[in-house]
Structure formats: structure tokens, C-alpha cells
Amino acid sequence: MARRIGIRILLGLLTIVAVVLLTFVLQYVVPGDPARSIAGPKASPEVLAQIHARLHLDDPLWSQLGHYLASVATGDLGTSYSHDQPVLSLILQRLPATAALAVAALVVEVVIGGLWGLWEGLRPRRSMLLATVNVGLLSMPVFSLGFLLLLALGYKLPLFPIDGGTGPAQIVLPALTLGVLGAPYYANVMRDSTREALASAYVRTAVAKGLSRRRIVVRHVLRNTASPVVTLLGMDVAVFLSGVVFVEKIFGWPGIGQMQTEAFASLDRPVLTGTVIVAATLVVVANLLVDLVRTAIDPRAASEGL
């Protein structure tokens, strides 16, 4: 187990380094001059030259990369061009809002997807209506459902506020957008795991002992479907951190996703890179925690990949 955790930590660190390198290089593909974005369109060449010198924008790429990696190693993600504040401080201010949205969306998709998949798994035949809904949701872009919910439940039927903010009422629509689109994945995993568990020898033994259907489902089926569901939860962290950018922008949710779009518009490279580093770190940590939880639920998972 210790060897497995050590390998995961090492691979996670390599992943974060690779993400930093790729993100840093890709920023130079984006057209535009950060100095012009900072000083404004009417800035003189002298002012632009001063900003270039202060931010080392004219240094060779490898020199800028080395300087940035040295700063990241000490926990310094740089200073925002637009806000003139430490990037890590800005991210920590926005991170709780994104975390709250992610947790709410996870609850929505696990409850809806889990009940949906369990119901289908216990049926002898798959519902064609639910199968059609499943395919429709899987093929729908996140921003399409977001605008649809915003129009239907925000404008036509003003059930929820659309003025942004982080209140309980404001979180409903963005959480539904992310959660409903993620529910089919959980439904598929839950359905397949349920049918596999029902066909297993231990369930046949429980039936032969005369146990009730409810006890068999709760004690044997659900327990053995928990491991794949937990694995999917770890993968969802990466999915949320990519889809949350659109959702937060649509609903005015003040998280790191909205901050990323603002940083992209203003060519705020430190903020862009910093948010990507924090997101990659969260994904690595989440997957490590998922491995530990899976091992606690199902000890057989400890031998996977060894």
C-alpha cells in the first residue's frame, strides 16, 4: 500500500510539472501584449518598455520559465498584472465558491444518477425513454443546458435569482447544470455494477438463505457498487474544473472559473498559469484520496497496478 501511494504521489508531481510547462509555453501562442493590456491602448513606447523590463517579458523563454519554476517551488505563483496582488491570494479568495459549487453539483449528480442507475439495474429490461434521455444529456454541451435553465427558471419562471452571488438560491441553477449533465455517467456505472452484483455468487447465496430483496440490495448490492462510483467521483474533479469555467461565467458565480475568463481577456498570464496549477494539484490530490477510499471500501483495489 505504501509503495502504491508513493508511486501515485510521484506520478502526481510529474503531472503537475508537465501541466506547468505546457501551460507556460502555450501562453505565448495567444496573441497580444500583456504590457499593452496593463498600461492601456494609449500607452507610450517608453512605458511599454518599462513594463517589459519589469516583468522580464523580453527575456528568452527558457529564462522566464526557469524564473517562474523557481518561484512556484517556493509557493509563489506570481503577481497579477490586472489586480497587482499575489495570484495565490486571489485564487484562495475565489476557491471556496468553486468548491461549494462542485460539492453541490456532486450531490445532484450522485443522487440523480445513483437512483436512476439502481432503478434500471434492478429492472429486467432497460427503459428506452431513460436511454434516450441518457444519450441526449451526454451529447448536450454544458453551456447549452446552462442557458436553457437560465432562460426557463430565471427569466420565464423567475424561481431563482440570476444576479450572481454565492447564496443558497444562486447556487441552484449552476449546480443543476453541472449535476444533471454528470448524472448519466453515474447512472451507467451504477446500472452495470448493480447487474454484475445481482449475477454474482454471493447474491445467489443470499437469495438461497431467504433474505429479503431490500436487505440484499442494501447490504450486498450497494456495498459492491460503491467502489466504481467512488472512482468516478475522483475523475469528476477534473471534469468540474473544466466545465466550471462556462457555468460560472453564465451564472455570474464568483469562482476561479470566472477569474480564468477575466484573466484570459486581459492577458493576465500569472493568473492563468496559477489557476491551472491549482486545478492540477486539486485533481492529483482528489485522485489520491479516491484511491485511499477505494482501498478502504474494497481491499482488492490495493493490488491493482502493482
C-alpha positions as CSV (number, residue, x, y, z in Angstrom):
1,M,0.0,0.0,0.0
2,A,2.8,2.4,0.9
3,R,4.5,1.6,-2.5
4,R,1.3,2.3,-4.3
5,I,0.8,5.7,-2.5
6,G,4.4,6.6,-3.2
7,I,4.1,5.8,-6.9
8,R,0.8,7.9,-7.1
9,I,2.4,10.9,-5.4
10,L,5.4,10.7,-7.7
11,L,3.2,10.5,-10.8
12,G,1.1,13.3,-9.5
13,L,4.1,15.6,-9.1
14,L,5.3,14.7,-12.6
15,T,1.8,15.5,-13.9
16,I,1.8,18.9,-12.2
17,V,5.2,19.8,-13.6
18,A,4.1,18.7,-17.1
19,V,0.9,20.9,-16.8
20,V,3.0,23.9,-15.7
21,L,5.4,23.5,-18.6
22,L,2.7,23.1,-21.2
23,T,0.6,26.0,-19.8
24,F,3.6,28.3,-19.7
25,V,4.6,27.6,-23.3
26,L,1.0,27.8,-24.6
27,Q,0.6,31.3,-23.2
28,Y,3.0,32.6,-25.8
29,V,0.8,31.2,-28.6
30,V,-2.0,33.6,-27.5
31,P,-1.7,36.8,-29.5
32,G,-1.4,40.1,-27.6
33,D,1.0,42.0,-25.4
34,P,0.4,41.9,-21.6
35,A,2.2,45.2,-21.3
36,R,-0.4,46.8,-23.6
37,S,-3.1,45.2,-21.5
38,I,-1.7,46.6,-18.3
39,A,-0.9,50.1,-19.5
40,G,-3.8,50.6,-21.8
41,P,-4.1,51.2,-25.6
42,K,-2.7,54.8,-25.4
43,A,0.5,53.9,-23.5
44,S,3.7,55.3,-24.9
45,P,6.5,53.0,-26.2
46,E,8.6,54.1,-23.2
47,V,6.0,53.0,-20.7
48,L,5.6,49.7,-22.5
49,A,9.4,49.2,-22.5
50,Q,9.5,49.8,-18.7
51,I,6.8,47.2,-18.2
52,H,8.5,44.7,-20.4
53,A,11.7,45.2,-18.4
54,R,10.0,44.9,-15.0
55,L,8.1,41.7,-15.9
56,H,11.1,40.2,-17.9
57,L,8.8,39.8,-20.9
58,D,11.7,40.3,-23.3
59,D,13.9,37.6,-21.7
60,P,14.3,34.3,-23.6
61,L,11.5,31.8,-23.0
62,W,13.8,29.4,-21.1
63,S,14.9,32.2,-18.8
64,Q,11.4,33.2,-18.0
65,L,10.4,29.6,-17.4
66,G,13.3,28.9,-15.1
67,H,12.5,32.0,-13.1
68,Y,8.8,31.0,-12.8
69,L,9.6,27.4,-11.8
70,A,11.9,28.7,-9.1
71,S,9.1,30.9,-7.8
72,V,6.5,28.1,-7.9
73,A,8.8,25.8,-6.0
74,T,8.6,28.3,-3.1
75,G,4.8,28.7,-3.3
76,D,4.9,32.0,-5.1
77,L,2.6,31.9,-8.2
78,G,3.5,35.5,-9.2
79,T,1.6,38.8,-9.1
80,S,-1.5,39.5,-11.1
81,Y,-1.0,42.1,-13.9
82,S,-4.5,43.4,-13.6
83,H,-5.0,43.4,-9.8
84,D,-1.4,43.9,-8.7
85,Q,-2.0,41.3,-6.0
86,P,-0.4,37.9,-5.3
87,V,-2.0,35.3,-7.5
88,L,-2.3,32.7,-4.8
89,S,-4.2,35.2,-2.6
90,L,-6.6,35.9,-5.4
91,I,-7.2,32.2,-6.0
92,L,-7.7,31.4,-2.3
93,Q,-10.4,34.2,-2.2
94,R,-12.3,32.5,-5.1
95,L,-11.6,28.9,-4.3
96,P,-14.3,28.4,-1.6
97,A,-17.0,29.5,-4.1
98,T,-15.9,27.0,-6.7
99,A,-15.6,24.3,-4.0
100,A,-19.1,24.9,-2.8
101,L,-20.4,24.7,-6.4
102,A,-18.5,21.5,-7.1
103,V,-19.9,19.8,-3.9
104,A,-23.4,20.9,-4.7
105,A,-23.1,19.5,-8.2
106,L,-21.7,16.3,-7.0
107,V,-24.6,15.8,-4.6
108,V,-27.0,16.4,-7.5
109,E,-25.4,14.0,-9.9
110,V,-24.7,11.3,-7.4
111,V,-28.3,11.3,-6.1
112,I,-30.0,11.5,-9.5
113,G,-27.5,9.2,-11.3
114,G,-27.3,6.7,-8.4
115,L,-31.1,6.3,-8.0
116,W,-31.5,6.3,-11.8
117,G,-28.9,3.6,-12.3
118,L,-30.1,1.5,-9.3
119,W,-33.6,1.5,-10.6
120,E,-32.5,0.5,-14.1
121,G,-30.2,-2.2,-12.7
122,L,-32.9,-3.8,-10.8
123,R,-35.3,-3.9,-13.8
124,P,-35.1,-6.9,-16.2
125,R,-35.2,-4.5,-19.2
126,R,-33.7,-1.1,-19.8
127,S,-36.2,1.7,-20.2
128,M,-36.0,3.1,-23.7
129,L,-37.2,6.5,-22.5
130,L,-34.4,6.8,-20.0
131,A,-31.9,5.5,-22.5
132,T,-32.9,8.3,-24.9
133,V,-32.6,10.9,-22.1
134,N,-29.2,9.5,-21.2
135,V,-27.9,9.9,-24.8
136,G,-29.4,13.4,-25.0
137,L,-27.8,14.6,-21.8
138,L,-24.4,13.1,-22.8
139,S,-24.4,14.9,-26.1
140,M,-25.5,18.3,-24.7
141,P,-22.8,20.9,-24.2
142,V,-22.7,22.4,-20.7
143,F,-23.3,26.0,-21.8
144,S,-26.4,24.9,-23.8
145,L,-28.0,23.5,-20.7
146,G,-26.9,26.4,-18.6
147,F,-28.5,29.0,-20.9
148,L,-31.6,26.8,-21.1
149,L,-32.0,26.7,-17.3
150,L,-31.2,30.4,-17.1
151,L,-33.9,31.2,-19.6
152,A,-36.6,28.8,-18.2
153,L,-36.1,29.1,-14.5
154,G,-34.5,32.5,-14.3
155,Y,-36.4,34.6,-16.9
156,K,-39.6,32.8,-17.9
157,L,-40.3,31.3,-14.5
158,P,-38.3,33.5,-12.1
159,L,-37.9,30.8,-9.5
160,F,-34.2,31.5,-8.9
161,P,-32.1,34.7,-8.9
162,I,-29.9,35.4,-11.8
163,D,-27.9,38.4,-10.4
164,G,-24.9,36.3,-9.4
165,G,-23.6,35.9,-5.9
166,T,-22.9,32.9,-3.7
167,G,-26.1,32.5,-1.8
168,P,-28.1,29.2,-1.4
169,A,-30.6,30.4,-4.0
170,Q,-27.9,31.4,-6.5
171,I,-26.2,28.0,-6.4
172,V,-29.2,26.0,-7.5
173,L,-29.0,26.7,-11.3
174,P,-25.3,26.2,-11.7
175,A,-25.3,23.1,-9.6
176,L,-28.2,21.7,-11.6
177,T,-26.3,22.5,-14.8
178,L,-23.2,20.5,-13.8
179,G,-25.0,17.8,-11.9
180,V,-27.7,16.9,-14.4
181,L,-25.1,16.5,-17.2
182,G,-23.0,14.3,-14.9
183,A,-25.8,12.1,-13.8
184,P,-25.9,9.8,-16.9
185,Y,-22.3,8.7,-16.2
186,Y,-23.2,7.6,-12.6
187,A,-26.4,6.0,-13.9
188,N,-24.5,3.9,-16.4
189,V,-21.8,2.8,-13.8
190,M,-24.5,2.1,-11.2
191,R,-26.6,0.1,-13.6
192,D,-23.8,-2.1,-14.8
193,S,-22.4,-2.6,-11.3
194,T,-25.8,-3.4,-10.0
195,R,-26.4,-6.1,-12.6
196,E,-23.0,-7.5,-12.1
197,A,-23.6,-7.7,-8.4
198,L,-27.0,-9.4,-8.9
199,A,-25.4,-12.1,-11.1
200,S,-22.7,-12.8,-8.5
201,A,-22.4,-15.9,-6.3
202,Y,-22.8,-14.1,-3.0
203,V,-26.2,-12.6,-4.1
204,R,-27.4,-16.0,-5.2
205,T,-26.3,-17.3,-1.8
206,A,-28.2,-14.5,0.0
207,V,-31.3,-15.4,-2.1
208,A,-30.9,-19.0,-1.1
209,K,-30.8,-18.1,2.5
210,G,-34.2,-16.4,2.2
211,L,-33.0,-12.8,2.8
212,S,-35.4,-10.1,1.7
213,R,-34.9,-8.2,-1.5
214,R,-34.4,-4.9,0.3
215,R,-31.7,-6.4,2.6
216,I,-29.9,-8.0,-0.4
217,V,-29.9,-4.6,-2.2
218,V,-28.8,-2.6,0.7
219,R,-26.3,-5.0,2.3
220,H,-24.8,-6.7,-0.7
221,V,-25.5,-4.9,-4.0
222,L,-25.0,-1.2,-2.9
223,R,-21.8,-2.1,-1.0
224,N,-20.2,-3.7,-4.0
225,T,-21.3,-0.8,-6.3
226,A,-19.6,1.8,-4.1
227,S,-16.0,1.3,-5.5
228,P,-16.7,2.2,-9.1
229,V,-18.8,5.2,-8.0
230,V,-16.0,6.5,-5.8
231,T,-13.6,6.1,-8.7
232,L,-15.9,8.2,-10.9
233,L,-16.1,10.9,-8.2
234,G,-12.3,11.3,-8.4
235,M,-12.5,11.7,-12.2
236,D,-15.3,14.3,-11.8
237,V,-12.9,16.7,-10.1
238,A,-11.1,17.2,-13.4
239,V,-14.4,17.4,-15.3
240,F,-15.8,20.0,-13.0
241,L,-12.7,22.2,-13.1
242,S,-13.0,22.3,-16.9
243,G,-16.8,22.8,-17.1
244,V,-17.0,25.2,-14.2
245,V,-15.4,27.9,-16.4
246,F,-18.5,28.2,-18.6
247,V,-21.0,27.7,-15.8
248,E,-19.5,30.3,-13.6
249,K,-19.5,32.8,-16.4
250,I,-23.1,32.1,-17.4
251,F,-24.5,32.4,-13.9
252,G,-22.1,35.1,-12.6
253,W,-20.7,32.7,-9.9
254,P,-17.6,34.4,-8.5
255,G,-15.2,31.4,-8.5
256,I,-11.9,30.6,-10.1
257,G,-13.6,29.7,-13.4
258,Q,-14.9,33.3,-13.8
259,M,-11.5,34.6,-12.8
260,Q,-9.9,32.5,-15.5
261,T,-12.1,34.0,-18.2
262,E,-11.3,37.5,-17.0
263,A,-7.6,36.7,-16.9
264,F,-7.7,35.4,-20.5
265,A,-9.4,38.5,-21.7
266,S,-6.8,40.8,-20.0
267,L,-3.8,38.5,-20.9
268,D,-3.1,38.1,-17.2
269,R,-0.6,35.3,-17.6
270,P,0.3,34.8,-13.9
271,V,-3.4,34.3,-13.0
272,L,-4.0,31.9,-15.9
273,T,-1.0,29.8,-15.1
274,G,-1.7,29.9,-11.3
275,T,-5.3,28.7,-11.7
276,V,-4.1,25.9,-13.9
277,I,-1.5,24.8,-11.4
278,V,-4.0,24.9,-8.5
279,A,-6.5,22.9,-10.6
280,A,-4.0,20.3,-11.5
281,T,-3.0,20.0,-7.8
282,L,-6.6,19.5,-6.8
283,V,-7.1,16.8,-9.4
284,V,-4.0,14.9,-8.2
285,V,-4.9,15.2,-4.6
286,A,-8.5,14.2,-5.3
287,N,-7.5,11.1,-7.2
288,L,-5.1,10.1,-4.4
289,L,-7.8,10.4,-1.8
290,V,-10.1,8.4,-4.1
291,D,-7.5,5.6,-4.2
292,L,-7.4,5.5,-0.4
293,V,-11.2,5.5,0.0
294,R,-11.5,2.7,-2.6
295,T,-8.9,0.6,-0.8
296,A,-10.9,1.1,2.5
297,I,-14.1,0.1,0.8
298,D,-12.7,-2.7,-1.4
299,P,-9.3,-4.1,-0.2
300,R,-8.9,-5.8,-3.7
301,A,-8.2,-2.3,-5.1
302,A,-4.9,-2.2,-3.2
303,S,-3.4,-4.8,-5.6
304,E,-4.4,-3.0,-8.8
305,G,-1.4,-1.7,-10.8
306,L,1.1,-3.5,-8.6
